[in-house]
Amino acid sequence: MQSTYPGSLTQLGTLGKYVAERLAIVTDGDVELVFQEPGALVPALEVFDAISSGAVEAGWSTPGYWAGKVPALQLFAAVPFGPQAGEYLAWLKFGGGKELFEEIYHKYGIHGVHCGVIAPEASGWFREEITSTDDLKGKKMRFFGLGAKVMEKMGVSTQLLAGGDIFPALELGTIDATEFSMPAIDLNLGFYQVAKHYYFPGWHQQSTLFDLMINLDLWESLDDVTKARIETVCDAAITYGLAEGEAIQFAALQELEKNGVNIHEWPPEILAEFEAAWEEVVAEQVAADEDFAKAWDSLSSFRENYSKWKDLGYLD
């Protein structure tokens, strides 16, 4: 199992190791996932092609990393101004999302099993305070997924870097700013040593999904019991990862503040500009890609129906 994240990286990597360890236990060693550090078999961002061809049997990643190959997969990873974990999982498991996800991946010889979800992310580390979207123009920034296209509407030049490549790029000035994940994970990567302005909320990733990728021919060769064991371990990892992610953020925030980090909240007017740009982005994506349009229609319809329950059942 080639990981796109280092095994030592809080949640993003450690969840992949958790899945491998739990699967070995529940199958009494019958199924073994051998966690491989990034680059051990193939570079982190080449995992998709390696699994598709059968050169690598399995991978640990997030579907959003494959936007350049399959734009629709981004909707199964994180959606700007999108659902929180409960709503997202409801769509996947009971609203048709899982079936669409598998249908799209299968076209490329890959079977994906959602195997983790984490709490909201932060939306960026900057060297200087951002007081308006004009301050974003011309910046070079590491950004993930569909949120990157929103930032490009703001005049930001974005690039996707794997986790281990971000700090050197930030330190050397190759990029001016970055987003990556939540406080406990960002603390682990040391961004606070270079940038001191940290922004919330993570409008681009209110929840983020991770998956176990398996070569489709290999998946189809497995018996139903083995498939069920893998899916059950992944369901357990979703519960584990979500609970862990919610539990570890406040201590990380305290540690960041001790290290001189200024924590900011985006004002409503800037969030409104991001959201308006997102509406432009999603319209462009729908027009450009049939699978994206199909998945977006499914998610949007589910969210529209869900909103009545959300408004009635939950406090704002």
C-alpha positions in Angstrom: 0.0 0.0 0.0 1.8 3.1 -1.3 0.9 6.1 0.9 0.9 9.6 -0.3 1.5 10.7 3.3 4.4 9.9 5.7 3.4 7.3 8.3 4.4 9.7 11.0 2.1 12.5 9.9 -0.7 13.0 12.4 -4.0 11.5 11.0 -3.2 11.8 7.3 -0.4 9.1 7.6 -1.2 7.5 10.9 -4.8 6.7 9.8 -3.3 4.7 6.9 -1.1 2.7 9.4 -4.2 2.2 11.6 -6.1 0.7 8.7 -3.2 -1.7 7.9 -2.8 -2.7 11.6 -6.5 -3.2 12.2 -7.0 -5.2 9.1 -4.2 -7.6 10.1 -5.9 -8.1 13.5 -9.5 -8.6 12.3 -8.4 -11.1 9.6 -6.0 -12.9 11.9 -3.2 -12.1 9.5 -5.0 -13.4 6.4 -5.0 -9.9 4.8 -1.8 -7.9 5.0 -1.5 -4.3 3.9 2.1 -3.3 3.9 2.3 0.5 4.5 4.9 2.1 2.2 6.3 5.5 2.9 5.9 8.2 0.1 8.4 7.4 -2.7 9.1 3.9 -1.5 7.5 2.4 -4.6 6.5 5.4 -6.6 6.4 9.2 -5.9 3.4 10.3 -3.8 1.5 12.0 -6.7 2.1 9.1 -9.1 0.1 6.6 -7.0 -3.0 6.8 -9.2 -1.3 5.7 -12.4 0.7 2.9 -10.5 -2.5 1.4 -9.1 -4.4 1.8 -12.3 -1.7 -0.1 -14.3 -1.3 -2.8 -11.6 2.3 -1.8 -10.9 1.2 -1.2 -7.3 -1.6 -3.1 -5.6 -3.0 -0.5 -3.2 -2.6 3.1 -2.1 -3.5 5.4 0.8 -4.6 8.9 -0.3 -7.4 11.3 -0.8 -9.4 11.3 -4.1 -8.8 15.1 -4.4 -5.2 14.5 -5.3 -6.2 13.2 -8.8 -8.0 16.3 -9.9 -5.7 16.7 -13.0 -6.7 13.2 -14.2 -10.3 12.9 -13.0 -11.9 16.2 -12.0 -15.0 14.5 -10.6 -13.0 12.7 -7.9 -12.6 16.1 -6.1 -16.2 16.0 -5.0 -15.5 12.8 -3.1 -12.7 14.4 -1.1 -13.6 18.0 -0.1 -16.1 20.6 -1.3 -15.7 24.3 -0.8 -18.6 25.6 1.4 -19.6 21.9 1.5 -20.9 19.5 4.0 -19.6 18.7 7.4 -18.7 15.0 8.1 -22.2 13.8 9.1 -23.9 15.1 6.0 -21.0 14.1 3.7 -21.1 10.5 5.0 -24.9 10.4 4.7 -24.7 11.3 1.0 -22.0 8.7 0.4 -23.6 5.8 2.2 -27.3 6.5 1.6 -27.6 9.2 -1.1 -25.9 7.5 -4.1 -22.4 9.0 -3.5 -20.7 5.6 -3.0 -22.0 4.2 -6.2 -21.0 7.2 -8.3 -17.5 7.1 -6.6 -17.0 3.5 -7.5 -18.3 4.0 -11.0 -15.9 6.8 -11.7 -12.8 5.0 -10.3 -13.6 1.8 -12.0 -13.2 3.5 -15.4 -9.5 3.8 -14.5 -9.0 0.3 -13.1 -9.2 1.3 -9.5 -11.6 0.4 -6.7 -11.8 3.0 -3.9 -13.1 2.5 -0.4 -13.6 5.6 1.7 -11.5 5.0 4.8 -11.2 8.2 6.8 -12.7 11.6 7.4 -11.2 14.4 9.3 -12.5 17.6 11.0 -12.5 21.1 9.3 -9.2 22.4 8.1 -7.6 25.8 8.4 -7.6 27.9 5.2 -4.1 29.2 5.1 -0.7 30.3 6.5 0.5 33.7 5.4 3.6 35.7 6.2 1.6 39.0 6.4 -1.9 39.7 7.6 -4.6 39.6 4.9 -7.0 42.4 5.2 -8.8 42.2 1.9 -8.7 39.9 -1.1 -6.5 42.5 -2.9 -3.8 41.3 -0.5 -4.0 37.8 -2.1 -3.3 39.0 -5.7 0.0 37.8 -7.0 0.8 35.4 -4.2 2.2 31.9 -4.9 0.4 29.4 -2.7 0.2 25.7 -2.1 -3.5 24.8 -2.3 -5.6 21.7 -2.6 -8.4 20.6 -4.8 -11.4 22.8 -5.8 -10.4 25.4 -3.3 -7.3 26.1 -5.4 -9.5 27.2 -8.3 -11.3 29.6 -6.1 -8.0 31.1 -5.0 -7.0 31.4 -8.6 -10.1 33.6 -9.1 -8.6 35.8 -6.3 -5.4 36.3 -8.3 -3.4 33.6 -6.5 -1.0 31.4 -8.4 -1.6 27.9 -6.9 0.2 24.6 -7.0 -0.3 21.2 -5.4 2.6 20.0 -3.4 2.8 16.8 -1.3 3.0 17.3 2.4 6.7 16.7 2.8 7.5 19.3 0.0 5.6 22.2 1.5 7.9 23.4 4.3 11.0 23.6 2.2 9.1 25.5 -0.5 7.7 28.0 2.1 11.1 28.4 3.8 12.9 29.1 0.5 10.2 31.4 -0.8 9.3 29.2 -3.7 5.7 29.8 -2.4 4.5 32.7 -0.3 1.7 30.9 1.6 0.2 27.5 2.1 -2.8 25.6 3.3 -2.5 22.0 4.2 -4.7 20.7 7.0 -5.9 21.2 10.5 -3.9 22.7 13.4 -2.6 19.4 14.9 -1.3 18.4 11.5 0.0 21.8 10.4 1.8 22.0 13.8 3.5 18.7 13.0 4.9 20.1 9.7 6.3 23.3 11.3 4.7 26.0 9.1 4.6 28.3 12.1 8.4 28.7 11.9 8.0 30.6 8.6 4.5 32.1 8.6 2.8 33.6 11.6 -0.7 34.4 10.3 -3.1 31.5 10.4 -6.7 31.8 9.0 -10.0 30.1 9.7 -12.5 28.7 8.9 -11.4 26.2 6.3 -14.2 27.2 3.9 -12.6 25.0 1.2 -12.5 21.8 3.4 -15.2 21.6 6.1 -14.5 17.9 6.0 -12.0 15.9 4.1 -12.3 12.2 3.0 -9.5 9.7 2.5 -9.6 6.4 0.7 -8.0 3.1 0.3 -7.3 2.6 -3.4 -7.0 -1.0 -4.7 -6.3 -2.2 -8.2 -9.7 -3.2 -9.6 -8.6 -6.6 -10.9 -7.2 -7.4 -7.5 -10.3 -6.2 -5.7 -12.6 -8.3 -8.0 -10.4 -11.4 -7.3 -11.2 -11.1 -3.5 -14.0 -13.2 -2.0 -16.9 -11.4 -0.4 -15.8 -12.1 3.2 -12.4 -10.4 2.5 -14.1 -7.4 0.8 -16.5 -7.0 3.8 -13.6 -7.1 6.3 -11.8 -4.4 4.4 -15.0 -2.2 4.2 -15.7 -2.8 7.9 -12.2 -1.8 8.9 -12.6 1.4 6.8 -15.8 2.2 8.5 -14.0 1.8 11.9 -11.2 4.1 10.6 -13.8 6.8 9.7 -15.1 6.8 13.2 -11.7 6.7 14.8 -10.3 9.4 12.6 -13.2 11.8 13.0 -13.1 11.4 16.8 -9.3 11.8 17.0 -9.4 14.9 14.8 -11.9 16.7 16.9 -10.0 15.8 20.1 -6.5 17.1 19.2 -7.1 20.5 17.8 -7.4 22.7 20.9 -4.0 21.6 22.3 -2.4 22.3 19.0 -3.9 25.7 18.8 -2.5 26.5 22.2 0.9 25.3 21.2 0.8 27.4 18.0 -0.2 30.5 20.0 2.8 29.9 22.3 5.0 30.0 19.3 3.8 33.4 18.2 1.1 32.5 15.7 -1.7 35.0 15.1 -5.0 33.2 14.6 -7.4 35.0 12.4 -11.0 34.5 11.3 -12.0 35.6 7.8 -14.5 38.5 8.0 -17.9 37.8 6.4 -17.2 40.0 3.4 -14.1 38.0 2.4 -15.9 34.7 2.9 -18.7 36.1 0.6 -16.1 36.8 -2.1 -14.7 33.3 -1.8 -18.2 31.8 -2.0 -19.1 33.9 -5.1 -15.9 32.7 -6.8 -16.7 29.1 -5.8 -20.1 29.5 -7.6 -18.2 30.5 -10.7 -15.8 27.6 -10.4 -18.4 24.9 -9.9 -20.4 26.2 -12.9 -17.2 25.9 -15.0 -16.5 22.4 -13.8 -20.0 21.2 -14.4 -19.9 22.6 -18.0 -16.5 21.0 -18.7 -16.9 17.4 -17.3 -19.8 15.0 -17.6 -18.8 12.9 -14.5 -18.3 16.1 -12.4 -21.8 17.3 -13.5 -23.4 14.0 -12.6 -21.7 13.8 -9.1 -22.4 17.5 -8.4 -26.1 17.1 -9.3 -26.3 14.1 -6.9 -24.6 15.9 -4.1 -26.5 19.2 -4.6 -29.9 17.4 -4.7 -29.0 15.6 -1.5 -27.9 18.7 0.3 -31.0 20.6 -0.8 -33.2 17.9 0.7 -30.9 17.6 3.8 -31.1 21.3 4.5 -34.7 21.0 5.9 -33.5 18.5 8.5 -30.3 20.4 9.2 -32.3 23.7 9.8 -34.8 21.9 12.1 -32.5 19.5 13.9 -29.3 21.5 14.6 -28.4 24.6 16.3 -26.7 27.2 14.1 
